[in-house]
Amino acid sequence: MIVLPETRVRIRKLIRDLRDQYPYGPVPALLIETVANSIDAKATKIQIEIDHSRHIFRIVDDGTGMTREDFTEYHNIAAQTKVRGMGIGFAGVGAKIFLDLAYSVYTETRSADFQGASNWHFEGEVPIWDPVSLEGLVKKSGTGVEVRYRVEDDKEFNEIEFRNAILEHYNYAIAPFGNLRVWLNGDEIRPQKFEGKTLKSASHVAFRCSNNPVTGEFAVMNSALPEHLQGIAIVVKGKTIIRWHFNQVVLHPEMVGGYLRADYLISAVTTSKTDFNRTTPQWRTFVSPAGKKFSEWLGKVGEKPRVKLSSELDEVRELLEEDLDRLFRMEEIQQLLIDPLQSILKKPTAIADPYGQERGQEVDGLQRTTGTLGGIREGEGVLTAGDEEGVGLALNSAGNEQVSMVRRRLRGGIRLGYANAPDDLHEAWLDLSIPAVMINTGHPAFSASYQMTSESFHIVRCVFDVVTESKDEQARASLRHKLFDGWVKIQAQ
């Protein structure tokens, strides 16, 4: 009998590799992941304890508990009961993120039809879990976890750092923002709110992105906020994923905070829960309307540099806008889908047509244009490439779809504006409330280009920097190369 070689999995290395995805250490990852699992279990109360004398970390919730199947799957590294898009603990990580660093992990759960407990630890290179008697961590329903950590790790289990980590990652899950209450060594953790004598202005916001509700609050204070409250928190299923200013220039960023709750972005959250996959249709449907709301609010509370769309550089602006519009109408540039602006222009648009003489291809993201294929008139409109969730069409000579190119109103086109902000480090930024790419005429780089009579090149370079800034460095370099190549072609015409 021939024995075929088996593919082996090094579990310790697999856990280390999983842990390396997080921008913080193993102990914060343990805390953040176990709380995420409690939130997924619909817990309203979480008790966290650190027993320094026995070197035990304990977390107990009052959630729904695990079924027998859940409990068995819980001990697998890639739990099948955790599905992306269903909860913030979708990766099924929990306490196993610390399993290779602990002496053991005790887990106890009680649900409507099951109760059980286990002791989980490594024997050599293999993790083993044994069913054991319940110790009584959970009184009615819920799950409790005890991690017996090494003596040398005790200093990492710091109460102050734990409290700060809870507020940094779950401030907007805790009542009154959410329905969760959390205790640490018997002391209830209260969320930090935008109120009191230091509050200058606050506004509640509510809007929809592709029919998905987004709610939250923007606030500006009279003094600096704690670092973990600065910026707008994008909150998904109770977890703060990122804090961001939507690439808007803020006069006093340390005084501006708030949050936006957008649970529908769950499928765009990365495994580490510390960022979004910014190429997904879900993210693209969110960032423009949310950024526009924030930008408009900044203007109302006086936290934006004063801007204007006309100046002594009007002639330069108008010429460049015409050329940039031509650039972003080029087939190879439209396929990049990087025009972030929301102005409405009539443009040649790829429309599905069984008698069309052009070729096109399906792309992620769509928008509904005005009119119909028969002409611009009242009607339901037609679908083409855009920033909403779904599949649209884009012109592509190598594509398999028959299309016709007709002029329709589309979101797109580059508008330019000027802002004199000498204290700001940005050479340019995207003002989503206008919307326009704002060129900082107070920046030394602009002054240098003006003295060298090369301000046109400086402005074009700034535009390309702004429209590609959400990409990683390698993708950004490639996109800038394609944009400049297209610009050269435009200028040669």
Summary of the structure (lengths in Angstrom):
residues: 493
radius of gyration: 26.8
end to end distance: 73.0
largest distance: 86.7
contacts: 1520
relative contact order: 0.09
helix: 31%
strand: 31%
